[in-house]
Amino acid sequence: MKGMFCKRFIAIVTVLTLFFSMFVTFGRAAAETVSAIDVEAGSAILIEANSGKILYEKNVDESLAIASMTKMMSEYLVHEAVDKGKLKWDQKVKISEYAHKISQDRSLSNVPLENGGSYTVKELYEAMAIYSANGATIALVEQIAGKEVNFVKMMNDKSKEFGMKDYKFVNSTGLTNQDLKGYHLEGTTLDEKNKMSARDCAILAQRLIQDFPQILNTAKIPKKTFQEGGKYPIDMANFNWMLKGLIKQYEGVDGLKTGTTPEAGDCFTGTVERNGMRLISVVIKAKSHTARFDETKKLYDYGFANFEVKNVYGKDSVIKGYETVRVANAKDKDVVVQTKQAVSLPMPKGNKDIYKKEFKVLNKEQEAPIKKGVTISKMIISPKDNTDPGFLSGKSLQIDLVTKSDVEQANWFTRFIRKTGSFFSGMWDSAIDIVKS
C-alpha cells in the first residue's frame, strides 16, 4: 500500500514537472520569436524582397568594400543587354589579352581562358555567376561596352538610376586595382576598390531579382563544369555554401553572390524563399568564410520566425474610404481609382498591423480627358512606429492608384455652369465673411 502511494506520488510529481517544463519551454520559445538579434559583421540588412520592407539593419549606410558582390551589377547589365537584343546567349565572345591575363591568375576566382579564343556568352556568364570568374567577367564587359572604362560608367549610372547613394565602382569585377595587373582604369589609384553600403547592395539585389528573376536559375546551381566535354574542362563549385547540397545549406536559398578580399573581408548577399515570402540579406565584413553564412542564417531564422507576408490589396482594388478622386472638368467629377498592382506586406506574426496609410493627389488641377490606367493619386504606406526603419526606398512605400476607366471631359455647357456656380459661390462666401466681420 505504501509502495503504491509512493508510485502515485512520483507519477504526479513527474506529470507536474513535465507540465511546468513544457510551459517554461513554450514561454522561452515565444520570447525567442520576438527577440532582437545581433549580427557580427561590419554591416548587415534583411528585407522582404517584394516590398523592400526592412526587417533588420545594422550600419546600413556606411560605404564598405564589397569585393565580388560587385558582379551583381555586372550580371544585371549582361541581362539588360540580352533583354535589349544587344547580346545573345549563344553569341561567341573573343578573349582579349586583358581578360586572358586575369583569367590565368589562379590565386583569384577564375576559369582559364585562351588568349584569342572564343566562348559563348552563356558559358562566360555561368562562370561569372557560379564561380565568380574574373576573366570571364572582363570578357563579357568588353563585349558589351568595348572597354571596361565604359562599362564602369554604366555601372555607376545604373546605380544612380536605382536611387543608390553610397556606392563607387572603379572596375567590373570587385578585385582591388592592384590585382588588375596594370589594367586598372586611368585616373584611379592602385589601392582603390569598389564600395557600396549594405542598403545599396540590397537595392541592387532586389532590382536584379525583380527585373530578371531568371538569374536565380543560374545562381542556385551548386556545381557545374565549364566547357564540359571540351579540351580543358574546369569544375566550378558555387561559393554560396547555403545552396542545397552544400555544407551550410539552408532550405529555400537560391542565390545570390559572395565576395572576399582582404579589404572587404567575407561578404554575402543572399536570398531565400519559404511559404510565399522571399527575403534578401546582405552581410559585409564578416569574420570568416563560414561566419558570413552563420550570420546570414541568423537573419533568415529571425525573419521567418517573426514575420509573414499578408496580401493587403489585390490588383485593381478600390480602397474603402478612398474610392474616388475629384477631377473638376470630368463628366463625373468623382473619378474612381484602383490599385495598379497587388499590395502585400510583411506583418509580425499574430496579425499585428504595424502600418498606417494616407493618400496624395498628384495634381489637384488635373483635367479630363484621362485614359484608363493613368496614375492620378498615390497611397502612401508607412510604419506607425517612428523608430521603425521603414523601406529600402525610405520611410514609406508609395502605391500607384490609377483611373478605373476612361475619364470623359464634361461638355462645354456643364463646364460653364460649374465655373459660374463656383464663381458665385466664392462671391457669396466673401459676402458672408464681410457681414461676419
N, C-alpha and C positions, 0 to 999 in steps of 0.2 A: 504493500500500500504506500509505504514511504517512498519506495523506488518509483512508483507510478507518479506520485506527486512531484518528485524531482524531475522526471522526464517532461511532465506537463509544464513545469516552471521553466525549464530550459527551452522548450519549444516556444513558449510565449515570449521569452527574452529574445530568442533568435528572430522571431517574426517582427518584434518591435525594432530590433536593431536593423534588420533589412529595410523596414519601412522608413526609419529615420535616415538611413544611409541613402536610400533612393531619393528622399526629399532633399537632402543636402546636395546630392549629385545633380538633381534636376535644377536646384537653385543655382549651383555653380555653373552649369551649362547655360542656363538662361542669362546669367551675368556675362558669360564669355561671348554670347552672340551680340552684345551691345558694347563690349569693352573696346577701348581705343587700342591701336597697335603702334609700335614704334619700328619703323623700317630703318635698318642700319645701312645707310648709303648716303652719298653726298646730297642727292635729291631723289624724290620719288613722287609718282602720281598714279591714281587709279580713277578711271572714268567709266561710265556706262556709255557704250560706243554710239548708240543711236542718238541720244540727246546731248551727249557731251557733258552730262552732269558729273561734277567732281565728287567722288566718294571718299577720297583720301588725298592729302597733299603734304609734301614736306619740301621746303626750299625750292618751290617750283619755278621761280622766275630768275634764278641765277644761271647765267650762260656758262656752261661747262663743256669740256672736250667730250666728244661723243663717239670717236673712232668710227668703226664700220657701220654704226647705225645711220651714218651719212647715206648709205646705199639705199635707204628707203626713198630718199628724194630721187636718186638715180633710177630706181625701179619705177617710180611714178612717171618720170619723164620718158622712159622707154615705153611704158604702156600708153602714154598720151600720144607718142609718135606713131605707134601702131594704130591707135584708135583714129588718128587723123590721116592714115594712109601714107605716112612718110616713111614707114618701116614695115617690113613683113617678117613673120616669124621664120619662114624658110629662106629668107634672104641671106646671101653669103656676105660675110664681112672679112675684108683683108686686114691682116695684122700688121700694124706699124712697128717700127723699131722701138718706140716708146713702150707700147703695150707688150711687145715681146720681152724687152729688157726687164720690166717689172715682173712679168709672169715667171721669169726664171729664178726669182729670189724665193727660195723655199723656206726662208725664215718668216715670210709673210704668207697669208692665205692666198693660195694660187693653184691654178692648173697650168702647166707649162704650155705655152703657145708658140707655134713655129713662126719665125720671122718671115713675113710674106705669105704665110699660109692663110687658108680661108676656113671659116667656121660659120654655122648658121646663127642668126640672132637668137633663136631658141636655145641652142647649146650654150652660148655665152651668157644669156640671161639666167639659165638654170645654174651655171657655175657661180654667178654673182649672188643669186638669191639663196641657194642651198649651202654653198661652200665659201661664200664671201670672197670670191676670187677677184683680186685687184686688177690683174692684167686683162681679164675678161671685161671688167667694168670699163676700163680705159678704152678698149676696142669698141664697145657699144657707144660710149661717149663721143668718140671721134667720128663714128658713123653718123650719128645724129647731128652733131654741131660742127664737124670739121676739125676743130681744135678744142682742147679741154677748157681754155680760157672762155670760149663762147658758151660752153656748157655750164660752167660755173656761174656765169651771168644769168643763165636760165634758171639755175637753182636758187639764186638769191632773189630773182624777180618773182619766181613762183612762191617763195616763202612770204614775200610781201603781199602777194595776191591772197594768200591764205590767212592773212591777218597775224602772222607770227611777228614777234617783236625782239626776241633775244636770240639772234642767230648770226652766224657768219660762216660762209663757205669759201674756202680757198682752194679746194680740189674736189674731185668727184668720188674719191674712194674712202676718205676718212683717215688715210695714213698721215703721219706728220710729214711736212715738206722735206725733212731730212731723209725720209725713206724713198723719195721720188727720183733719186739718182741724177740730180741736176735738172730735172724736167719740171720743177715747181714753177708756178706762174710768175711772170715778170712783175715786179713790184711787191711781191710777198717775200718774207724772210724765212730762213730755214727752220726757225722754231715755231712758226705759225701752224695752227691746226684748226679744223672745223669745230665750231661750238654751237650749241643750242641749249635752251632751257628744257626742263622736263615738260613744262606746259607746251612748248613748241613741238617737241617730239610727239606728244600726244595728239596735237592738232594734225601733224603730218600723217601719223598712223591712221587717224580717223578718216582723213581725206583719201588716203590710199585704199582703205578697205571699202569706203562708201562709193568712190568713183570707179574703182577697179576691183570688185570683190573676187575676181578670178585669180588675183595674186595669191590667195590662200591655197589654191590648188598646188602651187609650187612651194610655197613657204612651209607647208606641212609635210613635205617629203623628207623622211628621216635619212635615207641613204640613196645614192644614185651613182652610176658610173658615167663619167664624162667620156664621150666618144666610144661608147661600148661597141665592141666589135671592130674598132679601128686599130691603127698601128700602135698607138700609145694610150690605152685606156687608163683613166685615173678614177679610183674610188673616192667619192665625195661623201663625207659624213656631216650631217647638219650640226652646226654648233649650238642649236637650240635644243638643249638636253631635256626640255619639258615635253617634247613631242612623244607620241605614243611609241612605246618600244624602247625608248632611250632611258638613261639612268635616273633622270629626275622627272619622269613622265607624270603628267597631271591631266586628268580626264578633261577633254574638250579643248586643249591647247592646239592651235593650228597656225601659229605664227609668233614672232614676226622677224626680228633682227637683233643679233647680238653685236657687241663691239668690244674690242680690247686693245688698248695701247698703254704704255707706262703712264702717260699723262692723263688718259681718260679713266684708267682703272678698268674694272669689269662692268659692262653695261648691258642692259637688255630691255628692248621694247617688245612686249608680248601681247597676245590676245587669246581669249578663251571664250567659249560659248557653252552654256548649260541652261536647260529649261527655258529657252527663248530669250535669255539675257546674255549679251556679249559685253565683255569687259576688255578694256585696253589698259595696259600698265606700262610704266616706264621706271626703270631703276638705273641711276647713273652713279658711277664711282662706288660700287660695292667692294667688299674686301677681298673677294677671290672669285674664280670661275664658278665654283659651286654656290657661293654666297648670293650671287645675283639671282639664282633660281630659287634659293631658300627664301630670300626676301620677297620675291615675286609670289611665291606660294602663300606667304603671309597675307599679301594684298588680296589674292584670289579667295582665300579662305574667309577673310573678313568681308569681302564683297558679297559672296554667295550666302554667308551666314546671316547677314543683316539686311539685305535688300532683295527686292523682286520687282520686275517690270510690270506696270499696270497700263492697260490701254485706257487713256483718258478720253480721247475723242477719236472717232473713225474719220476716214477721208470723207469730205463733203458733209460734215456735220454742222448743223446750225446750233450755235451756242445759246443755251437758255439764258434769257436776260440781256442778250446782246444779238438779237436776231436781225436787226436792220441798221443801216447807216443812212443818214439824211443826205440826199442829193437834190439840191434846190430846183434845178430845171428839169428833173426827170418827170416822166408821165406819172409814175407813182413815186412820190418823194421819198418814201421809206423803202430803201433797196435792201433786199435780203442778201446776207453774206454767209459764207460757209468756209470751213477749213479747207485749205489747199491740199493738205496731206494729213494722214493719221498722226495722232499725237500720243506717244507712250512715254512714260517717265518712270525712273526707279523710285520706289517707295520703301521706307523702312518696313520690315515685316511686322504685321499687326495692323495694317491698313491705316496707319497714321498719315494724315495728309499734311505734308510739310510745305505745300506751295500756295501762293496767292496769285491771282490774275487781275490784270487791268487791260483796258482796251484803248487803242490810239487810232484816230482817223488820220490818214496820211495827208490829205489835203481837204481842208474844210470848204474850199472854194471849187472843188471838183465839179465838173459838169457832164451831163449826158450829151450824146450817147456814149455808152460804155459797153464793151464787149463782155460776154460771159467769161468768167475765169480770170478777170483782171483784179489784182490786189488793190483794194481801196482802204483797208484798215489792217491792224495787227493786234493779235492777242499777246500780251507780254506776261510770261510766267516767271516768277522769281520765288526764292525761298522766303518763308515767313520769318525765319531766324536770320537776323542781320549778320551773325557771325558765320553763317554757312558760306562755304567758298563759292557756291553757285555753279556756273557752267564754264566750259572752255572759252566760250565767246564773251563771257563777262558775268555780271551778277544775275542777268536774266536771259531767258530764251524767247525769241520772237517768232511767232507763228503767223504766217500769212492768212488773211481772211479775204476771200475773193467773191466776186459777184456770182450769184447762183444762176442767173440767166442774163440775157442781153438787157441792157437798160435803155429804154427808149426816151428820147427827148420829148417833153411836153410840147403841144402845138403853140403857135405864137400867141393865140388868144389867152390860153391858160397861163403862159409865162407873164403876159401883160397884167392879167388880173392879180397874179401872185405878187408881182413887183408893186403894183398900185396898192394892194392891200398892205404890203409891208411898209410902203411909204406912209400911208395914212395911220397905220398902227404906230409908227415911230412918232408921227406928229402928235397923236393922241397921248402917248406915253409922256412926251415932253410937256404937253399942256397940263397933265396931271401933276407932274413934278413941280411946275411953276405954281399951281394952286396950293400944293402942299407946303411950298416954301413961303 
